[in-house]
Structures are given as C-alpha cells and as structure tokens.
Amino acid sequence: MNLMNLVDGPSAAIVLGGTLIATVLRSGLGDCRHAVIKLAQLGGSRFDADGARAELAQQVQEIQRDGLLRAVPHHYNDSEFDEATGALIEGRSVKALLAAHEKHKARRLGESTRAVRTFAQAAELAPVFGLAGTLVSLSQLPADGLARGAFAGAISMAVVTTLYGLLAANLLLAPLARMIERKALAEERARQQLIDWLAGQVAEVCAPPAPPPRARLQTLHAEAS
C-alpha cells in the first residue's frame, strides 16, 4: 500500500478548514479560546498536590501555634490557595475556606466544560465536512464524459476526504476532549483532598471556645425549663 496516495492537500483543507470555521461559528470565540488554552495545558505539568501540601503545612503550623488572630496569610503560586487561606484567616471559619474553594472549583470546571464541549462539537462536525469534501470532489467530474484520469482523481479525493473526516473526529478531536476532561477531573480530586486535609487541620482552631462549666450548667437549666 502506498501511503502517499492518502496525502491530499485540498481534502485536508476542506475537512480541517471547514471543521475549524464551523466550530468557531457554533461555539463562539470565547469557548474556542478556552479550548486552545486547555489544549496548551495538556503538555504542561500536572497539579503538584504534594508541593502545595508542603507549602500549606507552614501556614497550618503558624495557625495552630499563634491562632487565627495573629496568623498572616502566605502567598502561593496558586490563586485559589491565596484566596482560600486569606478567607480562612479573615473569616476565622472553615466555612469561609470551603466557600472560596467552591468558587474556584466552579470556575475551573466551567472552563474545562467549555473546552470539552468545543472539541466534542468539532468531532461531530469533522465527518460532515468529510462528506462535504466527497460531494465537492464528485462535482468536479467532467460533464461531457468520464475521462479515465478525471474519474480516478475524483473518486480518490472523495475517498480521502471521507477518511480525513473520520480520522480527525475519532483519532484527534474526540480523544483531545477526553484528555482535557480526565486531566480536569484528576486535578479537582487532588485539590478536594487537599482542601479537606486543610479544613481538618484548622477545624479545632476555628471552633468556638467551650463555655465555662458554670455557664454551661446555666445553659442546660435554661434549656430544660
């Protein structure tokens, strides 16, 4: 089999160019921008949960030693932990910490969802433009008769464009969507475990002090009466 027969510039232009234009028109520039950003991040390093825990451990030690009133927020290379620890110290409650985490989690998942949806949309459109390329190639057949060379060229382009559409959808675009989704979910699991650990470490410090025995006894009598 001669693989060079599968190389066809016009077919690739129809499938890839048409898919790109249609995806931008359907998804919008905002979703496409998120898709490009998430695609670029696939080649980057994964979320370093161990490194983040080591940095947060210093903050936890200070909070446990000095209390929340005298604690000073640290600055990390992650905006979520900057805001979350700041909210924890300012609000003096685990609830504020968890609220900051949920806000960032919703933002990250929203961006990932938009990127996954964009690539999934492109995967649906690629076979359509493969079929469009097939129709375009067949439309180039001469109207005054079927010369052998023209017929072979048109059929070859028709087959190649269909193949390009299927390959682009199933071996490129759909797998990219799943890769972005898997990476996003893995990061969220790691972040959630880290936030749960942090909340557990500072829960005792954030808990309101227990009332003295006399006040507690008066409270029990008041509730009983």
Sequence and secondary structure as in RCSB ss.txt:
>XXXX:A:sequence
MNLMNLVDGPSAAIVLGGTLIATVLRSGLGDCRHAVIKLAQLGGSRFDADGARAELAQQVQEIQRDGLLRAVPHH
YNDSEFDEATGALIEGRSVKALLAAHEKHKARRLGESTRAVRTFAQAAELAPVFGLAGTLVSLSQLPADGLARGA
FAGAISMAVVTTLYGLLAANLLLAPLARMIERKALAEERARQQLIDWLAGQVAEVCAPPAPPPRARLQTLHAEAS
>XXXX:A:secstr
  GGGG  HHHHIIIIIHHHHHHHHHHHHHHHHHHHHHHHHTTS    HHHHHHHHHHHHHHHHHH TTT     
 S HHHHHHHHHHHHHTSHHHHHHHHHHHHHHHHHHHHHHHHHHHHHHHHHHHHHHHHHHHHHHTS TT   HHH
HHHHHHHHHHHHHHHHHHIIIIIHHHHHHHHHHHHHHHHHHHHHHHHHHHHHHHHHS     HHHHHHHHHHHH 
